[in-house]
Amino acid sequence: MIAVAHNKMRQIPVRPGAPGQSPARKKALNQSSQTKKQALTKDLCSDITGAENTLSGSQ
């Protein structure tokens, strides 16, 4: 039981800035992350605007 827990703790995920990755790969990951953030922000803003319009229309 203890050995299993110890093995799980040793599995470390690879970070985007890990030494084994090329600068081009890190740049692609960073751009992908930025694009996702922008898309999520845009969706959230449109949801808020839609909710505000719905509320102001029902009064």
Secondary structure as the mmCIF struct_conf table of DSSP 4:
data_model
#
loop_
_struct_conf.conf_type_id
_struct_conf.id
_struct_conf.beg_label_comp_id
_struct_conf.beg_label_asym_id
_struct_conf.beg_label_seq_id
_struct_conf.end_label_comp_id
_struct_conf.end_label_asym_id
_struct_conf.end_label_seq_id
HELX_RH_AL_P HELX_RH_AL_P1 ILE A 2 MET A 9
TURN_TY1_P TURN_TY1_P1 ARG A 10 ARG A 10
HELX_LH_PP_P HELX_LH_PP_P1 ILE A 12 ARG A 15
TURN_TY1_P TURN_TY1_P2 PRO A 16 GLY A 17
TURN_TY1_P TURN_TY1_P3 PRO A 19 GLY A 20
BEND BEND1 GLN A 21 GLN A 21
HELX_RH_AL_P HELX_RH_AL_P2 PRO A 23 SER A 58
#
